[in-house]
């Protein structure tokens, strides 16, 4: 199977799809497709609101064109699906974007096409759900009329060191011939190399456990932070001491949001429950991590009360809204839980995030006030995200935003522990 002369379609141009389309566009003809017409217009103007791509990246991708018209996909022979796979309000997989993308592919493919999925799914989803949809709409049989592949995305938003080309790419295919061709395809752009596995299900499973493992390690740190908080012991000092042992794993407590770590474990637990097993450790970790935003707000409020500062009617500044440092990604940000908790206390909350547009912030956080320039003094300040601007502001600059007696609660521990009022 030779994919060298086939035009590639990348379906979904977010944090995952755009870097992939740009990378292939350096050496291949690529059509980048997204249903968001405004996103397509911005990309045609070389504007990436995710801040992952530069003007130079667009210029280098001479073979890449953008479209929101699915008819343009009919000329493609390789389809790579990179749409979001979130969870719903009950933490069950929300596959609607994936199903619609599969339908779009089914209407566009021709015999001999290869369809590769990168979106996070549970083991079996590609072959049990997506493949049959493509087959039904196209009239082509899997492994006869078209072939499937799965290569899990490993994009880390905001990370300028670990990029697409420098992260080993796991690959798989529905037949040995397809797997070999897909592996060669990715090897052409990933300088770190590829790792081909024996089946699509193995590749799907590898993806969900990567983030499940990290989720559980952070959950352990968060539970330790709660315990040590009750004991009056500084968690960061404990972890620093324990870290002097050569085989101690260095994780830290914190808020677990975003599109991966806080979501992927639910895909695995969903499939486990389908086959009759109720996961206990994984779901316990999820419960702990999902409660840390509220816990942080409660701790900050308790510190305010100890200082004699009424929480009701107070002014609270929350520094940071994105789910992680130095990126504008608001998806599943647990900062929302901090904001909601203080609003429950009838405090006046203002959010400040230099990485996120005020419009996006207001859309995500609803009734909370959003400021582009903090206008203190504030009674309480919660440093929720470790943006570089907050590091540069420093503890002195942060204190200057508050009243003389203001509480500073440092969720991420970016300031010296003896210069704040509390931290996880």
C-alpha positions as CSV (number, residue, x, y, z in Angstrom):
1,X,0.0,0.0,0.0
2,X,1.5,3.3,-1.1
3,X,0.2,6.5,0.4
4,X,2.9,8.8,-1.0
5,X,0.8,10.3,-3.8
6,X,-2.5,10.7,-1.9
7,X,-3.8,14.1,-0.7
8,X,-4.3,14.2,3.0
9,X,-7.4,15.5,4.7
10,X,-7.1,16.7,8.3
11,X,-10.5,16.9,9.8
12,X,-10.7,19.2,12.8
13,X,-8.2,22.1,13.1
14,X,-7.8,22.7,16.8
15,X,-4.8,22.1,19.1
16,X,-4.2,18.6,17.5
17,X,-5.3,19.0,13.9
18,X,-3.6,22.3,13.0
19,X,0.0,21.3,13.9
20,X,-0.5,18.0,12.1
21,X,-1.8,19.7,9.0
22,X,1.1,22.2,9.0
23,X,3.6,19.4,9.4
24,X,2.3,17.4,6.5
25,X,1.8,20.6,4.5
26,X,5.6,21.1,4.4
27,X,6.0,18.0,2.2
28,X,2.5,16.9,1.0
29,X,-0.7,18.2,-0.5
30,X,-3.0,18.7,2.5
31,X,-6.6,19.9,2.9
32,X,-7.3,21.2,6.4
33,X,-11.1,21.0,7.1
34,X,-13.1,22.4,10.0
35,X,-16.8,23.1,10.3
36,X,-16.1,26.4,11.9
37,X,-16.0,28.9,9.0
38,X,-14.6,31.7,11.2
39,X,-11.8,29.4,12.2
40,X,-11.0,28.7,8.6
41,X,-11.0,32.4,7.6
42,X,-8.6,33.1,10.5
43,X,-6.3,30.3,9.4
44,X,-6.3,31.5,5.8
45,X,-5.1,34.8,7.3
46,X,-2.4,32.9,9.2
47,X,-4.0,33.6,12.5
48,X,-4.1,30.8,15.1
49,X,-6.1,31.7,18.2
50,X,-4.7,28.7,20.0
51,X,-1.3,30.3,19.8
52,X,0.3,27.0,18.8
53,X,1.3,28.0,15.3
54,X,3.4,30.9,14.1
55,X,3.4,32.8,10.8
56,X,6.6,31.0,9.8
57,X,4.8,27.6,10.3
58,X,2.0,28.7,7.9
59,X,4.6,30.0,5.4
60,X,6.5,26.7,5.5
61,X,3.4,24.6,4.8
62,X,3.2,25.4,1.1
63,X,1.0,22.3,0.3
64,X,-1.7,23.2,2.9
65,X,-5.1,24.7,2.0
66,X,-8.0,25.3,4.3
67,X,-11.7,24.7,3.8
68,X,-15.1,24.4,5.5
69,X,-16.7,22.8,2.5
70,X,-16.8,19.0,2.8
71,X,-17.1,18.6,-1.0
72,X,-13.4,19.5,-1.2
73,X,-12.5,16.4,0.7
74,X,-13.5,14.1,-2.2
75,X,-10.0,14.5,-3.8
76,X,-8.3,13.0,-0.7
77,X,-7.0,9.5,-0.2
78,X,-5.9,9.8,3.4
79,X,-8.2,11.1,6.1
80,X,-7.0,12.0,9.6
81,X,-9.7,12.8,12.1
82,X,-8.7,15.0,15.0
83,X,-12.0,16.3,16.4
84,X,-12.6,16.8,20.1
85,X,-13.9,13.9,22.2
86,X,-15.2,15.4,25.5
87,X,-17.5,14.0,28.1
88,X,-21.0,15.1,28.9
89,X,-22.4,16.4,32.2
90,X,-22.6,12.8,33.6
91,X,-19.0,12.1,32.6
92,X,-19.9,9.8,29.8
93,X,-18.1,9.9,26.4
94,X,-19.7,12.5,24.1
95,X,-19.0,11.1,20.7
96,X,-21.2,13.4,18.6
97,X,-18.2,15.3,17.0
98,X,-16.5,11.9,16.2
99,X,-19.7,10.5,14.7
100,X,-20.3,13.5,12.5
101,X,-16.7,13.4,11.4
102,X,-17.1,9.8,10.5
103,X,-20.2,10.6,8.5
104,X,-18.3,13.4,6.7
105,X,-15.5,10.9,5.8
106,X,-18.1,8.4,4.6
107,X,-19.5,10.8,2.1
108,X,-16.0,11.8,0.8
109,X,-14.0,8.6,0.5
110,X,-13.3,6.6,-2.6
111,X,-12.1,3.0,-2.8
112,X,-8.6,2.4,-1.4
113,X,-8.8,5.3,1.1
114,X,-7.2,5.2,4.5
115,X,-8.9,6.7,7.5
116,X,-6.8,7.4,10.6
117,X,-8.3,8.6,13.9
118,X,-6.3,10.6,16.5
119,X,-9.1,11.6,18.8
120,X,-9.1,10.0,22.2
121,X,-11.5,7.1,22.4
122,X,-12.1,3.9,24.4
123,X,-10.6,0.7,23.2
124,X,-12.7,-0.7,20.3
125,X,-14.4,2.6,19.3
126,X,-12.6,3.0,16.0
127,X,-13.5,-0.4,14.7
128,X,-16.8,-0.8,16.5
129,X,-18.3,2.6,16.0
130,X,-16.5,4.8,13.5
131,X,-15.7,2.1,10.9
132,X,-19.3,0.9,10.5
133,X,-20.5,4.5,10.1
134,X,-18.1,5.1,7.3
135,X,-18.9,1.8,5.7
136,X,-22.7,2.4,5.9
137,X,-22.5,5.8,4.3
138,X,-19.9,5.1,1.7
139,X,-21.0,1.6,0.7
140,X,-17.4,0.4,1.1
141,X,-16.4,-2.5,3.3
142,X,-13.7,-2.1,6.0
143,X,-10.4,-3.7,4.9
144,X,-11.7,-4.1,1.3
145,X,-13.0,-0.7,0.1
146,X,-11.1,1.3,2.7
147,X,-8.8,0.8,5.7
148,X,-8.7,2.1,9.3
149,X,-5.9,3.3,11.5
150,X,-5.4,4.8,14.9
151,X,-2.5,7.0,16.0
152,X,-3.2,8.8,19.4
153,X,-2.4,12.5,19.6
154,X,0.2,13.6,22.2
155,X,-0.1,17.3,21.8
156,X,0.6,19.3,25.0
157,X,-0.9,22.8,24.6
158,X,1.5,25.6,25.5
159,X,4.6,23.3,25.6
160,X,7.2,24.7,23.3
161,X,9.7,21.9,23.9
162,X,7.6,18.8,23.3
163,X,6.2,19.3,19.8
164,X,4.6,17.0,17.3
165,X,7.9,16.1,15.6
166,X,9.8,15.5,18.8
167,X,7.3,13.1,20.4
168,X,7.3,9.4,19.5
169,X,4.2,8.5,17.5
170,X,2.2,5.4,18.2
171,X,0.7,3.9,15.1
172,X,-1.6,1.1,14.1
173,X,-3.8,-0.2,11.2
174,X,-6.7,-2.5,10.6
175,X,-4.5,-4.8,8.5
176,X,-0.7,-5.4,8.6
177,X,-0.3,-3.7,5.2
178,X,-2.3,-0.6,6.4
179,X,-0.4,-0.5,9.6
180,X,2.9,-0.4,7.7
181,X,1.8,2.3,5.4
182,X,0.4,4.4,8.2
183,X,3.6,4.0,10.1
184,X,5.7,5.2,7.1
185,X,3.3,8.1,6.7
186,X,3.9,9.4,10.2
187,X,7.6,8.6,10.1
188,X,7.9,11.2,7.3
189,X,7.2,14.1,9.7
190,X,8.0,12.7,13.2
191,X,11.7,12.9,13.8
192,X,11.5,11.2,17.2
193,X,10.3,8.0,15.4
194,X,7.3,5.8,15.5
195,X,6.1,2.9,17.6
196,X,3.9,0.5,15.6
197,X,1.6,-1.7,17.7
198,X,-0.2,-4.9,16.8
199,X,-3.8,-3.6,16.7
200,X,-5.9,-0.5,16.8
201,X,-7.3,-1.5,20.2
202,X,-3.8,-1.5,21.7
203,X,-3.1,2.0,20.4
204,X,-6.5,3.2,21.7
205,X,-5.8,1.7,25.1
206,X,-2.3,3.2,25.2
207,X,-3.7,6.6,24.8
208,X,-6.2,6.5,27.6
209,X,-3.8,5.0,30.1
210,X,-1.1,7.6,29.5
211,X,-3.4,10.3,31.0
212,X,-5.1,8.0,33.4
213,X,-1.8,7.2,35.0
214,X,-0.9,10.9,35.3
215,X,-4.4,11.6,36.7
216,X,-4.0,9.0,39.5
217,X,-0.6,10.3,40.5
218,X,-1.9,13.8,40.8
219,X,-4.9,12.6,42.7
220,X,-2.6,10.9,45.2
221,X,-0.7,14.2,45.6
222,X,-4.0,16.1,46.1
223,X,-5.2,13.7,48.7
224,X,-1.9,14.0,50.5
225,X,-2.3,17.8,50.4
226,X,-5.7,17.5,52.0
227,X,-4.3,15.2,54.8
228,X,-1.2,17.3,55.4
229,X,-3.4,20.4,55.5
230,X,-5.4,19.0,58.3
231,X,-2.2,18.1,60.1
232,X,-0.7,21.5,59.7
233,X,2.2,20.3,57.6
234,X,3.4,22.0,54.4
235,X,2.8,19.6,51.5
236,X,5.5,21.1,49.3
237,X,8.2,20.7,51.9
238,X,7.1,17.1,52.5
239,X,7.4,16.4,48.7
240,X,10.7,18.1,48.5
241,X,12.1,15.9,51.3
242,X,10.6,12.7,49.8
243,X,12.0,13.7,46.4
244,X,15.5,13.2,47.7
245,X,15.0,9.5,47.3
246,X,16.1,8.3,43.9
247,X,12.9,6.4,42.9
248,X,10.4,8.9,44.3
249,X,8.0,10.0,41.5
250,X,7.9,13.8,41.3
251,X,4.3,14.9,41.0
252,X,2.6,17.9,42.7
253,X,-0.9,18.7,43.8
254,X,-3.0,20.9,41.6
255,X,-6.1,21.4,39.5
256,X,-6.7,18.8,36.8
257,X,-8.6,20.2,33.9
258,X,-8.1,20.4,30.1
259,X,-9.1,18.1,27.3
260,X,-6.9,15.1,28.3
261,X,-6.1,14.3,31.9
262,X,-9.4,15.2,33.3
263,X,-11.4,13.5,30.5
264,X,-9.6,10.5,29.1
265,X,-10.0,8.3,32.3
266,X,-13.8,8.4,31.8
267,X,-13.4,6.9,28.3
268,X,-11.6,3.9,29.8
269,X,-14.0,3.5,32.8
270,X,-17.0,3.7,30.4
271,X,-15.7,0.8,28.4
272,X,-14.8,-1.1,31.5
273,X,-18.3,-0.8,32.8
274,X,-19.7,-1.9,29.4
275,X,-17.9,-5.2,29.9
276,X,-19.0,-5.7,33.4
277,X,-16.2,-4.3,35.5
278,X,-16.6,-1.3,37.8
279,X,-13.2,0.6,38.1
280,X,-12.5,1.7,41.7
281,X,-9.0,3.2,41.8
282,X,-9.5,5.2,38.6
283,X,-12.8,6.7,39.6
284,X,-11.6,7.4,43.1
285,X,-8.8,9.5,41.6
286,X,-11.3,11.3,39.4
287,X,-13.5,12.2,42.4
288,X,-10.5,13.6,44.3
289,X,-9.3,15.7,41.3
290,X,-12.7,17.0,40.4
291,X,-13.1,18.3,43.9
292,X,-9.9,20.3,44.2
293,X,-11.2,23.6,42.9
294,X,-13.8,23.7,45.5
295,X,-11.3,22.6,48.1
296,X,-8.9,25.4,47.2
297,X,-11.7,28.0,47.4
298,X,-12.7,26.7,50.8
299,X,-9.2,26.9,52.1
300,X,-8.8,30.4,50.9
301,X,-12.1,31.4,52.4
302,X,-11.1,29.8,55.7
303,X,-7.9,31.8,55.8
304,X,-9.8,35.0,55.2
305,X,-12.2,34.2,58.1
306,X,-9.2,33.5,60.4
307,X,-7.9,37.0,59.5
308,X,-11.3,38.5,60.3
309,X,-12.1,39.2,56.7
310,X,-15.8,38.6,55.9
311,X,-16.0,36.4,52.8
312,X,-19.6,37.6,52.0
313,X,-19.3,40.8,50.1
314,X,-15.6,40.5,49.7
315,X,-13.6,41.3,46.5
316,X,-11.8,38.2,45.2
317,X,-9.2,38.3,42.4
318,X,-8.7,34.9,40.7
319,X,-5.4,35.0,38.7
320,X,-5.7,32.7,35.8
321,X,-8.6,31.0,34.0
322,X,-6.9,28.6,31.5
323,X,-6.6,25.0,32.5
324,X,-2.8,25.3,32.5
325,X,0.0,27.8,32.3
326,X,1.0,29.8,29.2
327,X,-1.9,28.8,26.9
328,X,-5.3,30.2,26.2
329,X,-7.1,26.9,26.5
330,X,-10.2,27.1,28.7
331,X,-11.5,23.6,28.1
332,X,-12.6,21.9,31.3
333,X,-10.7,24.4,33.4
334,X,-11.2,23.7,37.1
335,X,-10.7,27.4,37.9
336,X,-14.4,27.6,37.2
337,X,-15.0,25.6,40.4
338,X,-13.0,28.1,42.4
339,X,-15.0,31.0,40.9
340,X,-18.4,29.2,41.5
341,X,-17.5,28.4,45.1
342,X,-16.7,32.1,45.9
343,X,-19.9,33.1,44.1
344,X,-21.8,30.7,46.4
345,X,-20.3,32.7,49.3
346,X,-21.7,35.9,47.8
347,X,-18.2,37.3,47.1
348,X,-17.6,39.6,44.1
349,X,-15.2,37.6,41.9
350,X,-13.0,39.1,39.2
351,X,-11.0,36.9,36.8
352,X,-7.7,38.1,35.3
353,X,-5.9,36.0,32.6
354,X,-3.5,37.7,30.2
355,X,-3.6,34.7,27.9
356,X,-7.4,34.5,27.5
357,X,-9.6,36.9,25.7
358,X,-12.2,38.5,27.9
359,X,-15.0,37.3,25.6
360,X,-13.9,33.7,25.8
361,X,-13.6,34.1,29.6
362,X,-17.1,35.5,29.9
363,X,-18.5,32.7,27.8
364,X,-16.9,30.1,29.9
365,X,-17.4,31.6,33.4
366,X,-20.8,33.1,33.0
367,X,-21.7,35.8,35.5
368,X,-18.2,36.3,36.9
369,X,-16.5,39.6,36.1
370,X,-13.5,39.6,33.9
371,X,-10.8,42.2,34.0
372,X,-8.0,43.0,31.6
373,X,-6.2,45.1,34.3
374,X,-6.8,44.3,38.0
375,X,-8.2,47.2,39.9
376,X,-7.7,46.5,43.6
377,X,-7.6,46.5,46.4
378,X,-8.9,42.9,46.8
379,X,-9.6,41.1,50.0
380,X,-8.5,37.7,48.7
381,X,-6.3,36.7,45.8
382,X,-6.2,33.2,44.4
383,X,-3.2,32.4,42.1
384,X,-4.8,29.6,40.1
385,X,-2.6,29.3,37.1
386,X,1.2,29.6,36.8
387,X,1.3,32.0,33.8
388,X,4.7,33.5,33.1
389,X,3.2,37.0,33.7
390,X,2.3,36.0,37.3
391,X,5.9,34.8,37.9
392,X,7.2,38.1,36.6
393,X,4.7,40.1,38.8
394,X,6.1,38.3,41.8
395,X,4.8,38.1,45.3
396,X,5.4,41.9,45.9
397,X,3.4,42.9,42.9
398,X,0.6,40.4,43.8
399,X,0.4,41.7,47.3
400,X,0.1,45.2,45.9
401,X,-3.2,44.2,44.3
402,X,-4.7,43.4,47.7
403,X,-5.6,45.2,50.9
404,X,-2.9,45.4,53.6
405,X,-4.5,42.3,55.2
406,X,-5.4,40.4,52.1
407,X,-5.2,36.7,51.8
408,X,-3.1,35.2,49.0
409,X,-3.7,31.6,48.3
410,X,-1.2,30.1,45.9
411,X,-2.8,27.1,44.2
412,X,0.3,26.3,42.0
413,X,3.0,27.2,44.5
414,X,4.7,29.7,42.3
415,X,5.8,32.0,45.2
416,X,7.9,31.1,48.3
417,X,5.7,29.3,50.7
418,X,6.6,31.6,53.6
419,X,5.4,34.7,51.6
420,X,1.8,33.5,51.0
421,X,-1.1,32.7,53.3
422,X,-1.7,29.2,51.9
423,X,-1.2,26.8,49.1
424,X,-2.2,23.3,48.0
